[in-house]
Amino acid sequence: MTSSAQENGGAGMEIPCHEPLHCPRCHVPLSAGNELRCAVCSAVYPIENGIPRFVPKDNYATGFGFQWNRHRLTQLDSHSGMPISRDRLLNASRWSADELRGRTVLECGSGAGRFTEVLCETGAVVTSFDISSAVHANAASNGHFANLRLVQASIYELPFLEESFDFLFCFGVIQHTPDVERTFKTLFRYLRPGGRFCIDVYAAMVAYPHPRQLFRPITKRMPPAKLYSHVERMVPRLLPLSMKLSSIPGAGQYLARMVPVANHRHLGLKDEEIQRNWSVLDTFDWFAPRYEQPQTRRRLERWVKDLELSEASIVRHRGLYVIRGVK
Ligand SMILES: C[S@@+](CC[C@H](N)C(=O)[O-])C[C@H]1O[C@@H](n2cnc3c(N)ncnc32)[C@H](O)[C@@H]1O
């Protein structure tokens, strides 16, 4: 990595440059202009609003693009005024802001950028990508960070050099891809040996499936705008009931699960409008994705073993497994 005199958003220090982007097929550096070009295979990759695109505009994650552009700010700490994303990232990963400063981080499936903001604030050299148009929402919120590079690309065809990142971060993504094992294993190709990773995934609850599974076969096929307008009407009706049920000591959280709207009581959000907004976003996020494939601990243990990582732990937390360690 070379040094540049750019200032980053958080620390006002000198930060290293990002590596040039490489052709996902030929792995040679791309030449830059109004678009990116590969001298070997002649592929041309457009640059839209400053963001290179390596996937077709329409793909299986189009609903995510809709969701994150509609809710560009909802989950950003700078918008909510609460350190919800910061605490979640730092607690789950056990990384500190000091460790991240000046190091290269690959953030995979960045959505609207709630975690991009946290990573950029540490002074890390952040590369964030998403397969969907969510990258434009992320740019609108986090584009002011000089230490951020955004790319629209898929985990399966990335324009980065292998083993080139110090940290790998991926939250809320792999269960939404068509082949979760392939996704999980592919991510590690981009982490340098000795680099640190933190990935989460929905935990499979075989004996206790969520009621949204009843509706998903229909809702995942609906046009995003139509589904969204249903969710917008459903949440104000059902959220008060869900909140009331969840306040019952002991059984409350199980009873609230019967009501098919997302409930964020545990976050202590400030007022009803903010609670409703988060609920609309996450209820849509339950029903819209083309793929939703929770994983068992046993399967994750097998994948981790196959990868021969130096260190890895799998921790269960609120319906998720967090897999973290060192390559
Ligand atoms: C539930 S969202 C999570 C976004 C963000 N990480 C967060 O926690 O707020 C899942 C994201 O994964 C992205 N995604 C799904 N498949 C992907 C792939 N193959 N490559 C890159 N991103 C992908 C979606 O577009 C979506 O923005």
The ligand as a MOL file (V3000), in Angstrom:
LIG
                    3D

  0  0  0     0  0            999 V3000
M  V30 BEGIN CTAB
M  V30 COUNTS 27 29 0 0 0
M  V30 BEGIN ATOM
M  V30 1 C -29.9960 -7.6830 4.9540 0
M  V30 2 S -28.9840 -6.7210 3.9220 0 CHG=1
M  V30 3 C -27.6590 -6.3030 5.0580 0
M  V30 4 C -26.9800 -5.0180 4.7110 0
M  V30 5 C -25.9350 -4.5520 5.7230 0
M  V30 6 N -24.8320 -5.4650 5.8360 0
M  V30 7 C -26.5770 -4.3320 7.0780 0
M  V30 8 O -26.3730 -5.1640 7.9630 0
M  V30 9 O -27.3010 -3.3360 7.2280 0 CHG=-1
M  V30 10 C -28.2100 -7.8830 2.8480 0
M  V30 11 C -27.3920 -7.2260 1.7510 0
M  V30 12 O -26.6390 -8.2230 1.0530 0
M  V30 13 C -26.5690 -7.8490 -0.2950 0
M  V30 14 N -26.2030 -9.0320 -1.1060 0
M  V30 15 C -26.9300 -10.1450 -1.3310 0
M  V30 16 N -26.2410 -10.9870 -2.1480 0
M  V30 17 C -25.0590 -10.3990 -2.4140 0
M  V30 18 C -23.9130 -10.7530 -3.1990 0
M  V30 19 N -23.8660 -11.9160 -3.8920 0
M  V30 20 N -22.8750 -9.9110 -3.2740 0
M  V30 21 C -22.9240 -8.7220 -2.6030 0
M  V30 22 N -23.9700 -8.3180 -1.8530 0
M  V30 23 C -25.0200 -9.1480 -1.7440 0
M  V30 24 C -27.9570 -7.3040 -0.5750 0
M  V30 25 O -28.0210 -6.5000 -1.7200 0
M  V30 26 C -28.2570 -6.5350 0.7130 0
M  V30 27 O -27.9410 -5.1640 0.6340 0
M  V30 END ATOM
M  V30 BEGIN BOND
M  V30 1 1 1 2
M  V30 2 1 2 3
M  V30 3 1 2 10
M  V30 4 1 3 4
M  V30 5 1 4 5
M  V30 6 1 5 6
M  V30 7 1 5 7
M  V30 8 2 7 8
M  V30 9 1 7 9
M  V30 10 1 10 11
M  V30 11 1 11 12
M  V30 12 1 11 26
M  V30 13 1 12 13
M  V30 14 1 13 14
M  V30 15 1 13 24
M  V30 16 1 14 15
M  V30 17 1 14 23
M  V30 18 2 15 16
M  V30 19 1 16 17
M  V30 20 1 17 18
M  V30 21 2 17 23
M  V30 22 1 18 19
M  V30 23 2 18 20
M  V30 24 1 20 21
M  V30 25 2 21 22
M  V30 26 1 22 23
M  V30 27 1 24 25
M  V30 28 1 24 26
M  V30 29 1 26 27
M  V30 END BOND
M  V30 END CTAB
M  END
